Amino acid sequence: MLMLAKAYPCWYTSQNFGRSEMKKAIIITCIVLSGLIILDSMNAGHALMMFLLAGMVPGTTIILSPNDMMSLFALLIGFVLARVTNSIIMQIRATERQTTLQNA
């Protein structure tokens, strides 16, 4: 007998996704959505964009100069590029170690 489809969706089976995983997924989803609702009620997105685009510090009347913002962005970009290059170098070293161990 050839079965092309199951009578129930495969994501609902106990083999793939148990009750504890489902409860954990629901709790995490609710926490994330609650956090997004709280941030939206405080206009966090608007405050973040005003800080990034105009240098206005949220909750204060302080406005950073364009030179300070450019220095901040250069520092952050430097950190990100350093992390990326470090991870690339670590991956290259790990593959070199594996090839030397396999060849030995």
Order of alpha helices (4+ residues) and beta strands (2+ residues): alpha-alpha-alpha
